[in-house]
Amino acid sequence: MTAIKAGIVGASGYTGLELVKMLATHPVFELAYVATTQGDTTIESLHPALQNVVHMPVSKATPESVIEHCDVVFLALPHKTSMGFAKPLVDAGVKTIDLSADYRLEKETYEAAYCPHEDPEHLDEAVYALIEYYRDDLKKARLAAGPGCYPTATLLGLLPFIPYIDTASAIFIDAKSGVSGAGKKLSETTHYVHINDNFFAYNPLKHRHAPEIAEKIEKIHGIKTHINFVPHLIPATRGELVSVYATLKVDIDPMTVLKEAYGEEPFIRLRNHPVDVKSVAGTHYCDIYAAVNENALFISSAIDNLLRGASSQALAAANLMCGLEETTGLPRIAYVP
Ligand SMILES: NC(=O)c1ccc[n+]([C@@H]2O[C@H](COP(=O)([O-])OP(=O)(O)OC[C@H]3O[C@@H](n4cnc5c(N)ncnc54)[C@H](OP(=O)(O)O)[C@@H]3O)[C@@H](O)[C@H]2O)c1
């Protein structure tokens, strides 16, 4: 098969590095272009772990150079910066997968949580790249919006149960993430001295992934929900564990519900015990478990925030957009022990 030229804008960041690693061994995509704000370096200088593995010059990122070198591009950029790139790239026919929040939400939801949208004309065509729910749309898409990491873990666990949940009651989502979820830029919260031996909630009940979760539940099931989302930072590099607490309106066997939803899915593993982050770290898997006590429902899901929560989900979307098998080049073996 002829190689498809792939590029990464934002290659110096954490999700950019994950994309480099997967594209370096992908059987069809050829890593043809990597770029950062400044350029003028090499990929192995930015990421010393790549020395003797991948050697590539890093370009100064411009839409023109992406158009010249790429058939498909991953935007591993902060929100707002991404839409400045996506707009000309989609118009020029470069298949674009954005990892930021810029194309995930309806305009009103986005502007309430982030900033004014500068590319509303492409928002309508962007496909939300939660693979199990949007794979048919992704096959036809020119622009894909990578879901947030917390929404990915939450929605994959919660969506199958929505028809059985009393949605007039609050749904509580208690989520924990490794520090790489915050990107490579250092802040007081992510400083070693603050996060080491520590564990705390941040933005409780007002984190901007809450409206994303609510909006997607409504789009998929046509049901409005009361989402109460509390993220925590844990002293781990990667991995995300989500615990959902909800009230059932009917009796169900939770594992039967999950099997009906995901029995055939190659990258969802249904567990008969509560899940953990180490078993998914380094992979595209989402592990899910659920249990019931009378009308109380507990759902437990785990992903690698940098992979299923960002880069490998983006790669699965790119595979579909380019007519490849969805699972091509997706990582399967966890970083255990
Ligand atoms: N980390 C996660 O777990 C995760 C999960 C899901 C989604 N996301 C989203 O994915 C995106 C990337 O996240 P990340 O964690 O990889 O962030 P990151 O580690 O901070 O990397 C972002 C990169 O973007 C580059 N950049 C910024 N402005 C640029 C510009 N104008 N042109 C070219 N490059 C530019 C920066 O590199 P230079 O300054 O060197 O140019 C930086 O390396 C974000 O929108 C984030 O919200 C992240």
The ligand as an SDF file (V2000), in Angstrom:
LIG
                    3D

 48 52  0  0  0  0  0  0  0  0999 V2000
   -2.0660   15.4990   28.0830 N   0  0  0  0  0  0  0  0  0  0  0  0
   -3.1840   14.7870   27.9510 C   0  0  0  0  0  0  0  0  0  0  0  0
   -3.3850   13.7770   28.6380 O   0  0  0  0  0  0  0  0  0  0  0  0
   -4.2320   15.2150   26.9580 C   0  0  0  0  0  0  0  0  0  0  0  0
   -5.3570   14.3970   26.7950 C   0  0  0  0  0  0  0  0  0  0  0  0
   -6.3540   14.7670   25.8760 C   0  0  0  0  0  0  0  0  0  0  0  0
   -6.2190   15.9500   25.1610 C   0  0  0  0  0  0  0  0  0  0  0  0
   -5.1180   16.7390   25.3660 N   0  0  0  0  0  0  0  0  0  0  0  0
   -5.0340   17.9720   24.5870 C   0  0  0  0  0  0  0  0  0  0  0  0
   -4.0380   17.7970   23.5820 O   0  0  0  0  0  0  0  0  0  0  0  0
   -3.3790   19.0350   23.3260 C   0  0  0  0  0  0  0  0  0  0  0  0
   -1.8780   18.8320   23.5420 C   0  0  0  0  0  0  0  0  0  0  0  0
   -1.6910   18.4230   24.8880 O   0  0  0  0  0  0  0  0  0  0  0  0
   -0.2630   18.0720   25.4880 P   0  0  0  0  0  0  0  0  0  0  0  0
   -0.5260   17.4540   26.8080 O   0  0  0  0  0  0  0  0  0  0  0  0
    0.5620   17.3580   24.5060 O   0  0  0  0  0  0  0  0  0  0  0  0
    0.3020   19.5320   25.7150 O   0  0  0  0  0  0  0  0  0  0  0  0
    1.8190   19.9950   25.8710 P   0  0  0  0  0  0  0  0  0  0  0  0
    2.6390   18.8970   26.4290 O   0  0  0  0  0  0  0  0  0  0  0  0
    1.7720   21.2940   26.5920 O   0  0  0  0  0  0  0  0  0  0  0  0
    2.2450   20.2460   24.3700 O   0  0  0  0  0  0  0  0  0  0  0  0
    1.6470   21.2200   23.5420 C   0  0  0  0  0  0  0  0  0  0  0  0
    2.6470   21.5890   22.4940 C   0  0  0  0  0  0  0  0  0  0  0  0
    2.1010   22.5430   21.6050 O   0  0  0  0  0  0  0  0  0  0  0  0
    3.1980   23.3010   21.1160 C   0  0  0  0  0  0  0  0  0  0  0  0
    2.7230   24.5790   20.5990 N   0  0  0  0  0  0  0  0  0  0  0  0
    2.0850   25.5390   21.2660 C   0  0  0  0  0  0  0  0  0  0  0  0
    1.7600   26.5500   20.4300 N   0  0  0  0  0  0  0  0  0  0  0  0
    2.2120   26.1810   19.1920 C   0  0  0  0  0  0  0  0  0  0  0  0
    2.2010   26.7820   17.9100 C   0  0  0  0  0  0  0  0  0  0  0  0
    1.6340   27.9820   17.7020 N   0  0  0  0  0  0  0  0  0  0  0  0
    2.7420   26.1060   16.8650 N   0  0  0  0  0  0  0  0  0  0  0  0
    3.2980   24.9020   17.0520 C   0  0  0  0  0  0  0  0  0  0  0  0
    3.3630   24.2810   18.2500 N   0  0  0  0  0  0  0  0  0  0  0  0
    2.8310   24.9210   19.3050 C   0  0  0  0  0  0  0  0  0  0  0  0
    4.1420   23.4490   22.2700 C   0  0  0  0  0  0  0  0  0  0  0  0
    5.4350   23.3150   21.8000 O   0  0  0  0  0  0  0  0  0  0  0  0
    6.4700   24.4880   21.6370 P   0  0  0  0  0  0  0  0  0  0  0  0
    6.1870   25.4880   22.7100 O   0  0  0  0  0  0  0  0  0  0  0  0
    7.7610   23.7830   21.7460 O   0  0  0  0  0  0  0  0  0  0  0  0
    6.1740   24.9730   20.2950 O   0  0  0  0  0  0  0  0  0  0  0  0
    3.8750   22.1980   23.1120 C   0  0  0  0  0  0  0  0  0  0  0  0
    4.9010   21.2680   22.9830 O   0  0  0  0  0  0  0  0  0  0  0  0
   -3.9920   20.0580   24.2980 C   0  0  0  0  0  0  0  0  0  0  0  0
   -4.9970   20.7870   23.6550 O   0  0  0  0  0  0  0  0  0  0  0  0
   -4.5930   19.1810   25.3950 C   0  0  0  0  0  0  0  0  0  0  0  0
   -5.6760   19.7880   26.0540 O   0  0  0  0  0  0  0  0  0  0  0  0
   -4.1240   16.3850   26.2200 C   0  0  0  0  0  0  0  0  0  0  0  0
  1  2  1  0
  2  3  2  0
  2  4  1  0
  4  5  1  0
  4 48  2  0
  5  6  2  0
  6  7  1  0
  7  8  2  0
  8  9  1  0
  8 48  1  0
  9 10  1  0
  9 46  1  0
 10 11  1  0
 11 12  1  0
 11 44  1  0
 12 13  1  0
 13 14  1  0
 14 15  2  0
 14 16  1  0
 14 17  1  0
 17 18  1  0
 18 19  2  0
 18 20  1  0
 18 21  1  0
 21 22  1  0
 22 23  1  0
 23 24  1  0
 23 42  1  0
 24 25  1  0
 25 26  1  0
 25 36  1  0
 26 27  1  0
 26 35  1  0
 27 28  2  0
 28 29  1  0
 29 30  1  0
 29 35  2  0
 30 31  1  0
 30 32  2  0
 32 33  1  0
 33 34  2  0
 34 35  1  0
 36 37  1  0
 36 42  1  0
 37 38  1  0
 38 39  2  0
 38 40  1  0
 38 41  1  0
 42 43  1  0
 44 45  1  0
 44 46  1  0
 46 47  1  0
M  CHG  2   8   1  16  -1
M  END
$$$$
